[in-house]
Amino acid sequence: MSEISNLTPIEIQRAGWNALRKQLGFVGALRFLLQYEKGEGDYTKLRRKMFKGETADTLIHKMRKERKI
């Protein structure tokens, strides 16, 4: 196989599909791919809205608190 940096996007997709099929079989490779959906919207705007006013420290504190429940 060619050096990965020299492959086109189509060649990378083909190589990835072939690797999945070799490792998982056709059905397993298909099931793997079906787990991923194309997202919608603007994740950056959503994240800024969801975490407005939060810092890494406050988020970590909340996660630790949730873990104890």
PDB file of N, H, CA, C and O in Angstrom:
ATOM      1  N   MET A   1       0.853  -1.184   0.000  1.00  0.00           N
ATOM      2  CA  MET A   1       0.000   0.000   0.000  1.00  0.00           C
ATOM      3  C   MET A   1       0.893   1.239   0.000  1.00  0.00           C
ATOM      4  O   MET A   1       1.997   1.219   0.543  1.00  0.00           O
ATOM      5  N   SER A   2       0.415   2.293  -0.601  1.00  0.00           N
ATOM      6  H   SER A   2      -0.483   2.310  -1.042  1.00  0.00           H
ATOM      7  CA  SER A   2       1.152   3.554  -0.674  1.00  0.00           C
ATOM      8  C   SER A   2       1.306   4.166   0.706  1.00  0.00           C
ATOM      9  O   SER A   2       0.543   3.872   1.627  1.00  0.00           O
ATOM     10  N   GLU A   3       2.303   5.020   0.828  1.00  0.00           N
ATOM     11  H   GLU A   3       2.923   5.259   0.080  1.00  0.00           H
ATOM     12  CA  GLU A   3       2.454   5.807   2.049  1.00  0.00           C
ATOM     13  C   GLU A   3       1.158   6.570   2.271  1.00  0.00           C
ATOM     14  O   GLU A   3       0.621   7.156   1.331  1.00  0.00           O
ATOM     15  N   ILE A   4       0.644   6.574   3.498  1.00  0.00           N
ATOM     16  H   ILE A   4       1.080   6.098   4.262  1.00  0.00           H
ATOM     17  CA  ILE A   4      -0.675   7.152   3.792  1.00  0.00           C
ATOM     18  C   ILE A   4      -0.771   8.617   3.384  1.00  0.00           C
ATOM     19  O   ILE A   4      -1.831   9.060   2.942  1.00  0.00           O
ATOM     20  N   SER A   5       0.311   9.376   3.522  1.00  0.00           N
ATOM     21  H   SER A   5       1.172   9.015   3.880  1.00  0.00           H
ATOM     22  CA  SER A   5       0.252  10.802   3.183  1.00  0.00           C
ATOM     23  C   SER A   5       0.112  11.033   1.678  1.00  0.00           C
ATOM     24  O   SER A   5      -0.248  12.130   1.251  1.00  0.00           O
ATOM     25  N   ASN A   6       0.389  10.018   0.882  1.00  0.00           N
ATOM     26  H   ASN A   6       0.682   9.127   1.229  1.00  0.00           H
ATOM     27  CA  ASN A   6       0.275  10.153  -0.571  1.00  0.00           C
ATOM     28  C   ASN A   6      -1.071   9.688  -1.101  1.00  0.00           C
ATOM     29  O   ASN A   6      -1.329   9.810  -2.299  1.00  0.00           O
ATOM     30  N   LEU A   7      -1.938   9.156  -0.242  1.00  0.00           N
ATOM     31  H   LEU A   7      -1.729   9.057   0.730  1.00  0.00           H
ATOM     32  CA  LEU A   7      -3.223   8.635  -0.689  1.00  0.00           C
ATOM     33  C   LEU A   7      -4.253   9.749  -0.827  1.00  0.00           C
ATOM     34  O   LEU A   7      -4.252  10.716  -0.065  1.00  0.00           O
ATOM     35  N   THR A   8      -5.118   9.596  -1.802  1.00  0.00           N
ATOM     36  H   THR A   8      -5.119   8.810  -2.421  1.00  0.00           H
ATOM     37  CA  THR A   8      -6.238  10.529  -1.956  1.00  0.00           C
ATOM     38  C   THR A   8      -7.310  10.165  -0.930  1.00  0.00           C
ATOM     39  O   THR A   8      -7.272   9.069  -0.372  1.00  0.00           O
ATOM     40  N   PRO A   9      -8.264  11.060  -0.670  1.00  0.00           N
ATOM     41  CA  PRO A   9      -9.346  10.723   0.261  1.00  0.00           C
ATOM     42  C   PRO A   9     -10.092   9.442  -0.131  1.00  0.00           C
ATOM     43  O   PRO A   9     -10.455   8.651   0.740  1.00  0.00           O
ATOM     44  N   ILE A  10     -10.321   9.232  -1.415  1.00  0.00           N
ATOM     45  H   ILE A  10     -10.027   9.875  -2.122  1.00  0.00           H
ATOM     46  CA  ILE A  10     -11.007   8.015  -1.879  1.00  0.00           C
ATOM     47  C   ILE A  10     -10.165   6.780  -1.583  1.00  0.00           C
ATOM     48  O   ILE A  10     -10.692   5.753  -1.155  1.00  0.00           O
ATOM     49  N   GLU A  11      -8.860   6.878  -1.812  1.00  0.00           N
ATOM     50  H   GLU A  11      -8.432   7.712  -2.161  1.00  0.00           H
ATOM     51  CA  GLU A  11      -7.974   5.742  -1.539  1.00  0.00           C
ATOM     52  C   GLU A  11      -7.932   5.423  -0.048  1.00  0.00           C
ATOM     53  O   GLU A  11      -7.866   4.256   0.337  1.00  0.00           O
ATOM     54  N   ILE A  12      -7.971   6.455   0.787  1.00  0.00           N
ATOM     55  H   ILE A  12      -8.024   7.403   0.474  1.00  0.00           H
ATOM     56  CA  ILE A  12      -7.996   6.236   2.238  1.00  0.00           C
ATOM     57  C   ILE A  12      -9.293   5.551   2.640  1.00  0.00           C
ATOM     58  O   ILE A  12      -9.281   4.624   3.449  1.00  0.00           O
ATOM     59  N   GLN A  13     -10.416   6.003   2.078  1.00  0.00           N
ATOM     60  H   GLN A  13     -10.426   6.757   1.421  1.00  0.00           H
ATOM     61  CA  GLN A  13     -11.703   5.360   2.373  1.00  0.00           C
ATOM     62  C   GLN A  13     -11.682   3.895   1.957  1.00  0.00           C
ATOM     63  O   GLN A  13     -12.131   3.026   2.705  1.00  0.00           O
ATOM     64  N   ARG A  14     -11.167   3.627   0.778  1.00  0.00           N
ATOM     65  H   ARG A  14     -10.803   4.333   0.170  1.00  0.00           H
ATOM     66  CA  ARG A  14     -11.112   2.252   0.273  1.00  0.00           C
ATOM     67  C   ARG A  14     -10.219   1.387   1.169  1.00  0.00           C
ATOM     68  O   ARG A  14     -10.585   0.262   1.508  1.00  0.00           O
ATOM     69  N   ALA A  15      -9.058   1.909   1.550  1.00  0.00           N
ATOM     70  H   ALA A  15      -8.762   2.823   1.274  1.00  0.00           H
ATOM     71  CA  ALA A  15      -8.149   1.154   2.411  1.00  0.00           C
ATOM     72  C   ALA A  15      -8.781   0.900   3.779  1.00  0.00           C
ATOM     73  O   ALA A  15      -8.640  -0.184   4.344  1.00  0.00           O
ATOM     74  N   GLY A  16      -9.473   1.901   4.301  1.00  0.00           N
ATOM     75  H   GLY A  16      -9.587   2.782   3.842  1.00  0.00           H
ATOM     76  CA  GLY A  16     -10.150   1.734   5.587  1.00  0.00           C
ATOM     77  C   GLY A  16     -11.244   0.691   5.520  1.00  0.00           C
ATOM     78  O   GLY A  16     -11.359  -0.153   6.409  1.00  0.00           O
ATOM     79  N   TRP A  17     -12.054   0.745   4.461  1.00  0.00           N
ATOM     80  H   TRP A  17     -11.960   1.430   3.739  1.00  0.00           H
ATOM     81  CA  TRP A  17     -13.132  -0.236   4.282  1.00  0.00           C
ATOM     82  C   TRP A  17     -12.552  -1.643   4.163  1.00  0.00           C
ATOM     83  O   TRP A  17     -13.066  -2.586   4.764  1.00  0.00           O
ATOM     84  N   ASN A  18     -11.479  -1.778   3.384  1.00  0.00           N
ATOM     85  H   ASN A  18     -11.061  -1.011   2.896  1.00  0.00           H
ATOM     86  CA  ASN A  18     -10.852  -3.091   3.222  1.00  0.00           C
ATOM     87  C   ASN A  18     -10.297  -3.614   4.541  1.00  0.00           C
ATOM     88  O   ASN A  18     -10.408  -4.805   4.834  1.00  0.00           O
ATOM     89  N   ALA A  19      -9.700  -2.729   5.338  1.00  0.00           N
ATOM     90  H   ALA A  19      -9.610  -1.762   5.100  1.00  0.00           H
ATOM     91  CA  ALA A  19      -9.171  -3.142   6.640  1.00  0.00           C
ATOM     92  C   ALA A  19     -10.301  -3.588   7.567  1.00  0.00           C
ATOM     93  O   ALA A  19     -10.178  -4.594   8.265  1.00  0.00           O
ATOM     94  N   LEU A  20     -11.398  -2.836   7.568  1.00  0.00           N
ATOM     95  H   LEU A  20     -11.498  -2.018   7.000  1.00  0.00           H
ATOM     96  CA  LEU A  20     -12.548  -3.225   8.392  1.00  0.00           C
ATOM     97  C   LEU A  20     -13.107  -4.574   7.945  1.00  0.00           C
ATOM     98  O   LEU A  20     -13.390  -5.438   8.775  1.00  0.00           O
ATOM     99  N   ARG A  21     -13.263  -4.749   6.647  1.00  0.00           N
ATOM    100  H   ARG A  21     -13.033  -4.047   5.973  1.00  0.00           H
ATOM    101  CA  ARG A  21     -13.797  -6.020   6.130  1.00  0.00           C
ATOM    102  C   ARG A  21     -12.878  -7.185   6.470  1.00  0.00           C
ATOM    103  O   ARG A  21     -13.343  -8.266   6.831  1.00  0.00           O
ATOM    104  N   LYS A  22     -11.584  -6.961   6.355  1.00  0.00           N
ATOM    105  H   LYS A  22     -11.207  -6.082   6.062  1.00  0.00           H
ATOM    106  CA  LYS A  22     -10.626  -8.031   6.651  1.00  0.00           C
ATOM    107  C   LYS A  22     -10.706  -8.422   8.123  1.00  0.00           C
ATOM    108  O   LYS A  22     -10.667  -9.606   8.456  1.00  0.00           O
ATOM    109  N   GLN A  23     -10.817  -7.445   8.992  1.00  0.00           N
ATOM    110  H   GLN A  23     -10.850  -6.483   8.722  1.00  0.00           H
ATOM    111  CA  GLN A  23     -10.806  -7.687  10.430  1.00  0.00           C
ATOM    112  C   GLN A  23     -12.160  -8.152  10.956  1.00  0.00           C
ATOM    113  O   GLN A  23     -12.219  -9.031  11.815  1.00  0.00           O
ATOM    114  N   LEU A  24     -13.250  -7.569  10.448  1.00  0.00           N
ATOM    115  H   LEU A  24     -13.201  -6.855   9.750  1.00  0.00           H
ATOM    116  CA  LEU A  24     -14.580  -7.808  11.017  1.00  0.00           C
ATOM    117  C   LEU A  24     -15.512  -8.608  10.113  1.00  0.00           C
ATOM    118  O   LEU A  24     -16.576  -9.043  10.553  1.00  0.00           O
ATOM    119  N   GLY A  25     -15.127  -8.803   8.871  1.00  0.00           N
ATOM    120  H   GLY A  25     -14.263  -8.449   8.514  1.00  0.00           H
ATOM    121  CA  GLY A  25     -16.042  -9.403   7.908  1.00  0.00           C
ATOM    122  C   GLY A  25     -16.985  -8.331   7.382  1.00  0.00           C
ATOM    123  O   GLY A  25     -17.052  -7.226   7.920  1.00  0.00           O
ATOM    124  N   PHE A  26     -17.719  -8.675   6.312  1.00  0.00           N
ATOM    125  H   PHE A  26     -17.665  -9.573   5.874  1.00  0.00           H
ATOM    126  CA  PHE A  26     -18.583  -7.682   5.674  1.00  0.00           C
ATOM    127  C   PHE A  26     -19.642  -7.155   6.631  1.00  0.00           C
ATOM    128  O   PHE A  26     -19.810  -5.942   6.764  1.00  0.00           O
ATOM    129  N   VAL A  27     -20.357  -8.054   7.298  1.00  0.00           N
ATOM    130  H   VAL A  27     -20.221  -9.039   7.190  1.00  0.00           H
ATOM    131  CA  VAL A  27     -21.449  -7.638   8.186  1.00  0.00           C
ATOM    132  C   VAL A  27     -20.908  -6.834   9.363  1.00  0.00           C
ATOM    133  O   VAL A  27     -21.489  -5.812   9.728  1.00  0.00           O
ATOM    134  N   GLY A  28     -19.813  -7.274   9.957  1.00  0.00           N
ATOM    135  H   GLY A  28     -19.341  -8.104   9.661  1.00  0.00           H
ATOM    136  CA  GLY A  28     -19.226  -6.546  11.078  1.00  0.00           C
ATOM    137  C   GLY A  28     -18.753  -5.161  10.678  1.00  0.00           C
ATOM    138  O   GLY A  28     -18.938  -4.198  11.421  1.00  0.00           O
ATOM    139  N   ALA A  29     -18.141  -5.058   9.502  1.00  0.00           N
ATOM    140  H   ALA A  29     -17.991  -5.840   8.898  1.00  0.00           H
ATOM    141  CA  ALA A  29     -17.677  -3.753   9.017  1.00  0.00           C
ATOM    142  C   ALA A  29     -18.852  -2.823   8.782  1.00  0.00           C
ATOM    143  O   ALA A  29     -18.797  -1.640   9.119  1.00  0.00           O
ATOM    144  N   LEU A  30     -19.913  -3.361   8.204  1.00  0.00           N
ATOM    145  H   LEU A  30     -19.958  -4.322   7.931  1.00  0.00           H
ATOM    146  CA  LEU A  30     -21.105  -2.551   7.964  1.00  0.00           C
ATOM    147  C   LEU A  30     -21.733  -2.105   9.279  1.00  0.00           C
ATOM    148  O   LEU A  30     -22.131  -0.948   9.411  1.00  0.00           O
ATOM    149  N   ARG A  31     -21.824  -3.001  10.246  1.00  0.00           N
ATOM    150  H   ARG A  31     -21.501  -3.941  10.139  1.00  0.00           H
ATOM    151  CA  ARG A  31     -22.379  -2.639  11.556  1.00  0.00           C
ATOM    152  C   ARG A  31     -21.534  -1.559  12.225  1.00  0.00           C
ATOM    153  O   ARG A  31     -22.071  -0.652  12.859  1.00  0.00           O
ATOM    154  N   PHE A  32     -20.212  -1.656  12.083  1.00  0.00           N
ATOM    155  H   PHE A  32     -19.776  -2.393  11.567  1.00  0.00           H
ATOM    156  CA  PHE A  32     -19.317  -0.645  12.641  1.00  0.00           C
ATOM    157  C   PHE A  32     -19.610   0.720  12.030  1.00  0.00           C
ATOM    158  O   PHE A  32     -19.750   1.707  12.753  1.00  0.00           O
ATOM    159  N   LEU A  33     -19.701   0.783  10.714  1.00  0.00           N
ATOM    160  H   LEU A  33     -19.588  -0.018  10.127  1.00  0.00           H
ATOM    161  CA  LEU A  33     -19.944   2.062  10.040  1.00  0.00           C
ATOM    162  C   LEU A  33     -21.306   2.646  10.374  1.00  0.00           C
ATOM    163  O   LEU A  33     -21.454   3.866  10.444  1.00  0.00           O
ATOM    164  N   LEU A  34     -22.296   1.802  10.578  1.00  0.00           N
ATOM    165  H   LEU A  34     -22.176   0.811  10.520  1.00  0.00           H
ATOM    166  CA  LEU A  34     -23.644   2.288  10.875  1.00  0.00           C
ATOM    167  C   LEU A  34     -23.754   2.908  12.268  1.00  0.00           C
ATOM    168  O   LEU A  34     -24.760   3.548  12.574  1.00  0.00           O
ATOM    169  N   GLN A  35     -22.750   2.733  13.109  1.00  0.00           N
ATOM    170  H   GLN A  35     -21.932   2.212  12.861  1.00  0.00           H
ATOM    171  CA  GLN A  35     -22.763   3.334  14.437  1.00  0.00           C
ATOM    172  C   GLN A  35     -22.481   4.833  14.386  1.00  0.00           C
ATOM    173  O   GLN A  35     -22.709   5.540  15.368  1.00  0.00           O
ATOM    174  N   TYR A  36     -21.996   5.314  13.266  1.00  0.00           N
ATOM    175  H   TYR A  36     -21.811   4.740  12.469  1.00  0.00           H
ATOM    176  CA  TYR A  36     -21.607   6.714  13.154  1.00  0.00           C
ATOM    177  C   TYR A  36     -22.588   7.466  12.278  1.00  0.00           C
ATOM    178  O   TYR A  36     -22.913   7.035  11.172  1.00  0.00           O
ATOM    179  N   GLU A  37     -23.051   8.588  12.785  1.00  0.00           N
ATOM    180  H   GLU A  37     -22.787   8.938  13.683  1.00  0.00           H
ATOM    181  CA  GLU A  37     -23.978   9.427  12.038  1.00  0.00           C
ATOM    182  C   GLU A  37     -23.308  10.757  11.732  1.00  0.00           C
ATOM    183  O   GLU A  37     -22.444  11.223  12.475  1.00  0.00           O
ATOM    184  N   LYS A  38     -23.714  11.346  10.645  1.00  0.00           N
ATOM    185  H   LYS A  38     -24.415  10.967  10.041  1.00  0.00           H
ATOM    186  CA  LYS A  38     -23.223  12.678  10.327  1.00  0.00           C
ATOM    187  C   LYS A  38     -23.952  13.667  11.231  1.00  0.00           C
ATOM    188  O   LYS A  38     -25.181  13.662  11.297  1.00  0.00           O
ATOM    189  N   GLY A  39     -23.214  14.494  11.909  1.00  0.00           N
ATOM    190  H   GLY A  39     -22.215  14.497  11.855  1.00  0.00           H
ATOM    191  CA  GLY A  39     -23.812  15.471  12.805  1.00  0.00           C
ATOM    192  C   GLY A  39     -24.456  16.621  12.053  1.00  0.00           C
ATOM    193  O   GLY A  39     -24.242  16.805  10.854  1.00  0.00           O
ATOM    194  N   GLU A  40     -25.237  17.378  12.774  1.00  0.00           N
ATOM    195  H   GLU A  40     -25.411  17.228  13.748  1.00  0.00           H
ATOM    196  CA  GLU A  40     -25.894  18.547  12.198  1.00  0.00           C
ATOM    197  C   GLU A  40     -25.623  19.747  13.086  1.00  0.00           C
ATOM    198  O   GLU A  40     -25.255  19.601  14.252  1.00  0.00           O
ATOM    199  N   GLY A  41     -25.803  20.909  12.536  1.00  0.00           N
ATOM    200  H   GLY A  41     -26.102  21.028  11.589  1.00  0.00           H
ATOM    201  CA  GLY A  41     -25.700  22.125  13.320  1.00  0.00           C
ATOM    202  C   GLY A  41     -24.268  22.573  13.536  1.00  0.00           C
ATOM    203  O   GLY A  41     -23.335  22.068  12.913  1.00  0.00           O
ATOM    204  N   ASP A  42     -24.121  23.526  14.429  1.00  0.00           N
ATOM    205  H   ASP A  42     -24.880  23.936  14.935  1.00  0.00           H
ATOM    206  CA  ASP A  42     -22.828  24.123  14.739  1.00  0.00           C
ATOM    207  C   ASP A  42     -22.443  23.712  16.152  1.00  0.00           C
ATOM    208  O   ASP A  42     -22.931  24.286  17.126  1.00  0.00           O
ATOM    209  N   TYR A  43     -21.566  22.718  16.263  1.00  0.00           N
ATOM    210  H   TYR A  43     -21.170  22.252  15.472  1.00  0.00           H
ATOM    211  CA  TYR A  43     -21.178  22.193  17.568  1.00  0.00           C
ATOM    212  C   TYR A  43     -20.536  23.273  18.435  1.00  0.00           C
ATOM    213  O   TYR A  43     -20.751  23.300  19.646  1.00  0.00           O
ATOM    214  N   THR A  44     -19.763  24.150  17.838  1.00  0.00           N
ATOM    215  H   THR A  44     -19.589  24.129  16.853  1.00  0.00           H
ATOM    216  CA  THR A  44     -19.097  25.196  18.615  1.00  0.00           C
ATOM    217  C   THR A  44     -20.108  26.115  19.275  1.00  0.00           C
ATOM    218  O   THR A  44     -19.962  26.442  20.453  1.00  0.00           O
ATOM    219  N   LYS A  45     -21.135  26.540  18.539  1.00  0.00           N
ATOM    220  H   LYS A  45     -21.254  26.274  17.582  1.00  0.00           H
ATOM    221  CA  LYS A  45     -22.174  27.396  19.125  1.00  0.00           C
ATOM    222  C   LYS A  45     -22.930  26.656  20.218  1.00  0.00           C
ATOM    223  O   LYS A  45     -23.207  27.222  21.276  1.00  0.00           O
ATOM    224  N   LEU A  46     -23.265  25.397  19.968  1.00  0.00           N
ATOM    225  H   LEU A  46     -23.040  24.938  19.109  1.00  0.00           H
ATOM    226  CA  LEU A  46     -23.981  24.599  20.957  1.00  0.00           C
ATOM    227  C   LEU A  46     -23.162  24.453  22.230  1.00  0.00           C
ATOM    228  O   LEU A  46     -23.686  24.619  23.332  1.00  0.00           O
ATOM    229  N   ARG A  47     -21.890  24.146  22.083  1.00  0.00           N
ATOM    230  H   ARG A  47     -21.465  24.012  21.188  1.00  0.00           H
ATOM    231  CA  ARG A  47     -21.010  23.973  23.238  1.00  0.00           C
ATOM    232  C   ARG A  47     -20.899  25.268  24.037  1.00  0.00           C
ATOM    233  O   ARG A  47     -20.944  25.245  25.267  1.00  0.00           O
ATOM    234  N   ARG A  48     -20.755  26.390  23.347  1.00  0.00           N
ATOM    235  H   ARG A  48     -20.719  26.408  22.348  1.00  0.00           H
ATOM    236  CA  ARG A  48     -20.656  27.674  24.052  1.00  0.00           C
ATOM    237  C   ARG A  48     -21.932  27.974  24.828  1.00  0.00           C
ATOM    238  O   ARG A  48     -21.878  28.514  25.933  1.00  0.00           O
ATOM    239  N   LYS A  49     -23.079  27.625  24.251  1.00  0.00           N
ATOM    240  H   LYS A  49     -23.123  27.186  23.353  1.00  0.00           H
ATOM    241  CA  LYS A  49     -24.357  27.841  24.929  1.00  0.00           C
ATOM    242  C   LYS A  49     -24.499  26.897  26.126  1.00  0.00           C
ATOM    243  O   LYS A  49     -24.915  27.318  27.205  1.00  0.00           O
ATOM    244  N   MET A  50     -24.154  25.623  25.932  1.00  0.00           N
ATOM    245  H   MET A  50     -23.816  25.281  25.056  1.00  0.00           H
ATOM    246  CA  MET A  50     -24.300  24.626  26.994  1.00  0.00           C
ATOM    247  C   MET A  50     -23.404  24.922  28.191  1.00  0.00           C
ATOM    248  O   MET A  50     -23.813  24.739  29.338  1.00  0.00           O
ATOM    249  N   PHE A  51     -22.192  25.374  27.927  1.00  0.00           N
ATOM    250  H   PHE A  51     -21.860  25.522  26.996  1.00  0.00           H
ATOM    251  CA  PHE A  51     -21.209  25.545  28.985  1.00  0.00           C
ATOM    252  C   PHE A  51     -20.909  27.010  29.294  1.00  0.00           C
ATOM    253  O   PHE A  51     -19.844  27.326  29.825  1.00  0.00           O
ATOM    254  N   LYS A  52     -21.838  27.901  28.965  1.00  0.00           N
ATOM    255  H   LYS A  52     -22.703  27.644  28.534  1.00  0.00           H
ATOM    256  CA  LYS A  52     -21.643  29.327  29.216  1.00  0.00           C
ATOM    257  C   LYS A  52     -21.394  29.551  30.710  1.00  0.00           C
ATOM    258  O   LYS A  52     -22.146  29.068  31.556  1.00  0.00           O
ATOM    259  N   GLY A  53     -20.341  30.281  31.015  1.00  0.00           N
ATOM    260  H   GLY A  53     -19.730  30.674  30.328  1.00  0.00           H
ATOM    261  CA  GLY A  53     -20.016  30.596  32.399  1.00  0.00           C
ATOM    262  C   GLY A  53     -19.268  29.490  33.133  1.00  0.00           C
ATOM    263  O   GLY A  53     -18.888  29.663  34.291  1.00  0.00           O
ATOM    264  N   GLU A  54     -19.057  28.370  32.481  1.00  0.00           N
ATOM    265  H   GLU A  54     -19.366  28.229  31.540  1.00  0.00           H
ATOM    266  CA  GLU A  54     -18.354  27.256  33.118  1.00  0.00           C
ATOM    267  C   GLU A  54     -16.855  27.366  32.852  1.00  0.00           C
ATOM    268  O   GLU A  54     -16.418  27.927  31.848  1.00  0.00           O
ATOM    269  N   THR A  55     -16.098  26.820  33.771  1.00  0.00           N
ATOM    270  H   THR A  55     -16.453  26.364  34.587  1.00  0.00           H
ATOM    271  CA  THR A  55     -14.658  26.686  33.573  1.00  0.00           C
ATOM    272  C   THR A  55     -14.336  25.201  33.633  1.00  0.00           C
ATOM    273  O   THR A  55     -15.181  24.386  34.004  1.00  0.00           O
ATOM    274  N   ALA A  56     -13.118  24.860  33.269  1.00  0.00           N
ATOM    275  H   ALA A  56     -12.432  25.521  32.968  1.00  0.00           H
ATOM    276  CA  ALA A  56     -12.717  23.454  33.365  1.00  0.00           C
ATOM    277  C   ALA A  56     -12.860  22.974  34.804  1.00  0.00           C
ATOM    278  O   ALA A  56     -13.298  21.847  35.038  1.00  0.00           O
ATOM    279  N   ASP A  57     -12.497  23.813  35.768  1.00  0.00           N
ATOM    280  H   ASP A  57     -12.142  24.728  35.578  1.00  0.00           H
ATOM    281  CA  ASP A  57     -12.588  23.425  37.179  1.00  0.00           C
ATOM    282  C   ASP A  57     -14.023  23.170  37.615  1.00  0.00           C
ATOM    283  O   ASP A  57     -14.288  22.196  38.320  1.00  0.00           O
ATOM    284  N   THR A  58     -14.961  24.035  37.204  1.00  0.00           N
ATOM    285  H   THR A  58     -14.746  24.826  36.631  1.00  0.00           H
ATOM    286  CA  THR A  58     -16.351  23.818  37.623  1.00  0.00           C
ATOM    287  C   THR A  58     -16.932  22.577  36.956  1.00  0.00           C
ATOM    288  O   THR A  58     -17.720  21.859  37.571  1.00  0.00           O
ATOM    289  N   LEU A  59     -16.556  22.319  35.720  1.00  0.00           N
ATOM    290  H   LEU A  59     -15.916  22.903  35.221  1.00  0.00           H
ATOM    291  CA  LEU A  59     -17.042  21.114  35.042  1.00  0.00           C
ATOM    292  C   LEU A  59     -16.485  19.851  35.694  1.00  0.00           C
ATOM    293  O   LEU A  59     -17.211  18.875  35.882  1.00  0.00           O
ATOM    294  N   ILE A  60     -15.213  19.868  36.032  1.00  0.00           N
ATOM    295  H   ILE A  60     -14.623  20.660  35.879  1.00  0.00           H
ATOM    296  CA  ILE A  60     -14.603  18.719  36.716  1.00  0.00           C
ATOM    297  C   ILE A  60     -15.276  18.493  38.057  1.00  0.00           C
ATOM    298  O   ILE A  60     -15.558  17.351  38.421  1.00  0.00           O
ATOM    299  N   HIS A  61     -15.538  19.560  38.798  1.00  0.00           N
ATOM    300  H   HIS A  61     -15.309  20.488  38.502  1.00  0.00           H
ATOM    301  CA  HIS A  61     -16.225  19.446  40.089  1.00  0.00           C
ATOM    302  C   HIS A  61     -17.598  18.792  39.912  1.00  0.00           C
ATOM    303  O   HIS A  61     -17.972  17.908  40.683  1.00  0.00           O
ATOM    304  N   LYS A  62     -18.340  19.227  38.902  1.00  0.00           N
ATOM    305  H   LYS A  62     -18.037  19.945  38.276  1.00  0.00           H
ATOM    306  CA  LYS A  62     -19.673  18.653  38.647  1.00  0.00           C
ATOM    307  C   LYS A  62     -19.581  17.175  38.276  1.00  0.00           C
ATOM    308  O   LYS A  62     -20.401  16.372  38.719  1.00  0.00           O
ATOM    309  N   MET A  63     -18.590  16.817  37.469  1.00  0.00           N
ATOM    310  H   MET A  63     -17.924  17.470  37.110  1.00  0.00           H
ATOM    311  CA  MET A  63     -18.432  15.407  37.084  1.00  0.00           C
ATOM    312  C   MET A  63     -18.103  14.551  38.298  1.00  0.00           C
ATOM    313  O   MET A  63     -18.643  13.456  38.455  1.00  0.00           O
ATOM    314  N   ARG A  64     -17.221  15.046  39.150  1.00  0.00           N
ATOM    315  H   ARG A  64     -16.782  15.935  39.022  1.00  0.00           H
ATOM    316  CA  ARG A  64     -16.868  14.287  40.358  1.00  0.00           C
ATOM    317  C   ARG A  64     -18.062  14.147  41.282  1.00  0.00           C
ATOM    318  O   ARG A  64     -18.265  13.095  41.888  1.00  0.00           O
ATOM    319  N   LYS A  65     -18.847  15.198  41.390  1.00  0.00           N
ATOM    320  H   LYS A  65     -18.682  16.053  40.898  1.00  0.00           H
ATOM    321  CA  LYS A  65     -20.046  15.164  42.228  1.00  0.00           C
ATOM    322  C   LYS A  65     -21.037  14.130  41.687  1.00  0.00           C
ATOM    323  O   LYS A  65     -21.612  13.360  42.457  1.00  0.00           O
ATOM    324  N   GLU A  66     -21.237  14.111  40.371  1.00  0.00           N
ATOM    325  H   GLU A  66     -20.770  14.737  39.746  1.00  0.00           H
ATOM    326  CA  GLU A  66     -22.150  13.144  39.743  1.00  0.00           C
ATOM    327  C   GLU A  66     -21.681  11.716  39.964  1.00  0.00           C
ATOM    328  O   GLU A  66     -22.494  10.815  40.171  1.00  0.00           O
ATOM    329  N   ARG A  67     -20.389  11.511  39.919  1.00  0.00           N
ATOM    330  H   ARG A  67     -19.728  12.242  39.751  1.00  0.00           H
ATOM    331  CA  ARG A  67     -19.832  10.171  40.079  1.00  0.00           C
ATOM    332  C   ARG A  67     -20.139   9.608  41.461  1.00  0.00           C
ATOM    333  O   ARG A  67     -20.297   8.397  41.619  1.00  0.00           O
ATOM    334  N   LYS A  68     -20.223  10.480  42.460  1.00  0.00           N
ATOM    335  H   LYS A  68     -20.095  11.463  42.332  1.00  0.00           H
ATOM    336  CA  LYS A  68     -20.471  10.046  43.844  1.00  0.00           C
ATOM    337  C   LYS A  68     -21.920   9.670  44.073  1.00  0.00           C
ATOM    338  O   LYS A  68     -22.229   8.965  45.034  1.00  0.00           O
ATOM    339  N   ILE A  69     -22.814  10.126  43.210  1.00  0.00           N
ATOM    340  H   ILE A  69     -22.563  10.698  42.430  1.00  0.00           H
ATOM    341  CA  ILE A  69     -24.247   9.854  43.400  1.00  0.00           C
ATOM    342  C   ILE A  69     -24.548   8.412  43.080  1.00  0.00           C
ATOM    343  O   ILE A  69     -25.698   7.985  43.178  1.00  0.00           O
TER     344      ILE A  69
END
